[in-house]
């Protein structure tokens, strides 16, 4: 797939809100695009040992960090192939490591 500079710029706009990001493998030269989906995608914080409750820093939840499936830019119409949608809780990074290991080192 050939990604234009304009598409890449649009994909990376407003990443705090969309959660979209790109992973580049320096070993293979392959590029992987990620779009977290759902609302809310993930709740981040620390567990308070005294109460056992999730604690957040000021401003937590300000940005969604994910998109709705209908807003996905990773589509066949945009030239993507081998599109994979993971179940909640599955790591896209573990999957990328597994897929990337199947390719030879770039020269």
C-alpha positions as CSV (number, residue, x, y, z in Angstrom):
1,X,0.0,0.0,0.0
2,X,1.2,3.5,-0.8
3,X,0.2,6.1,1.7
4,X,0.2,9.7,0.5
5,X,1.6,12.4,2.7
6,X,-1.9,14.0,2.9
7,X,-3.4,10.7,4.1
8,X,-0.7,10.3,6.7
9,X,-1.1,13.9,7.9
10,X,-4.9,13.4,8.2
11,X,-4.5,10.1,10.0
12,X,-2.3,11.7,12.6
13,X,-4.4,14.8,13.2
14,X,-5.9,15.1,16.7
15,X,-4.3,11.8,18.0
16,X,-5.2,12.6,21.6
17,X,-8.8,12.3,20.6
18,X,-8.7,9.6,18.0
19,X,-5.9,7.4,19.4
20,X,-4.6,6.8,15.9
21,X,-0.9,6.1,15.6
22,X,1.6,4.4,13.4
23,X,4.2,1.8,14.2
24,X,7.3,1.5,12.0
25,X,9.5,-1.6,12.2
26,X,13.1,-0.6,11.8
27,X,14.0,-4.3,11.4
28,X,11.7,-5.0,8.4
29,X,10.8,-1.6,7.1
30,X,7.0,-2.4,7.5
31,X,4.6,0.2,8.7
32,X,1.5,-0.6,10.8
33,X,-1.5,1.7,11.3
34,X,-3.5,1.5,14.5
35,X,-6.9,2.9,15.4
36,X,-8.3,2.2,18.8
37,X,-12.1,1.7,18.6
38,X,-14.8,2.1,21.2
39,X,-16.1,4.5,23.8
40,X,-14.4,4.8,26.2
41,X,-11.5,2.8,24.8
42,X,-9.5,2.4,28.0
43,X,-9.7,3.8,31.5
44,X,-6.2,4.7,32.7
45,X,-5.1,5.4,36.3
46,X,-3.7,3.8,39.4
47,X,-5.4,1.7,42.0
48,X,-5.5,3.4,45.4
49,X,-4.2,0.7,47.8
50,X,-6.4,2.0,50.7
51,X,-9.7,2.0,48.8
52,X,-9.0,-0.3,45.9
53,X,-10.6,2.3,43.5
54,X,-9.2,3.6,40.3
55,X,-7.6,7.0,40.8
56,X,-7.0,9.4,37.9
57,X,-4.9,12.5,37.6
58,X,-6.5,15.9,37.0
59,X,-7.7,16.1,33.4
60,X,-8.1,12.3,33.0
61,X,-10.8,11.5,30.4
62,X,-10.4,14.9,28.7
63,X,-9.6,13.1,25.4
64,X,-11.3,10.0,24.2
65,X,-8.3,8.3,22.6
66,X,-10.4,6.2,20.3
67,X,-12.9,6.3,17.4
68,X,-16.2,4.7,16.4
69,X,-15.9,1.9,13.8
70,X,-17.8,4.0,11.3
71,X,-15.0,6.7,11.4
72,X,-12.2,4.3,10.6
73,X,-9.7,5.4,8.0
74,X,-8.2,1.9,7.8
75,X,-10.3,0.6,4.9
76,X,-9.9,-1.3,1.7
77,X,-11.2,1.8,-0.1
78,X,-8.1,3.7,1.3
79,X,-5.8,0.9,0.0
80,X,-5.3,-1.1,3.2
81,X,-5.0,-4.9,3.0
82,X,-5.0,-7.5,5.8
83,X,-7.1,-5.4,8.1
84,X,-7.4,-7.0,11.5
85,X,-9.9,-5.9,14.2
86,X,-9.0,-7.1,17.7
87,X,-11.4,-7.9,20.5
88,X,-11.3,-5.6,23.6
89,X,-8.2,-6.3,25.7
90,X,-6.2,-7.8,22.9
91,X,-2.9,-6.1,22.2
92,X,-2.2,-4.8,18.7
93,X,1.5,-4.6,19.6
94,X,1.7,-8.4,20.3
95,X,0.0,-9.1,17.0
96,X,2.4,-6.7,15.2
97,X,5.4,-8.4,16.7
98,X,4.0,-11.8,15.6
99,X,3.3,-10.6,12.0
100,X,6.5,-8.6,11.7
101,X,8.5,-11.7,12.8
102,X,7.3,-13.4,9.6
103,X,9.2,-10.9,7.4
104,X,12.9,-10.9,6.6
105,X,15.2,-8.2,7.8
106,X,15.3,-5.2,5.4
107,X,18.6,-4.8,3.6
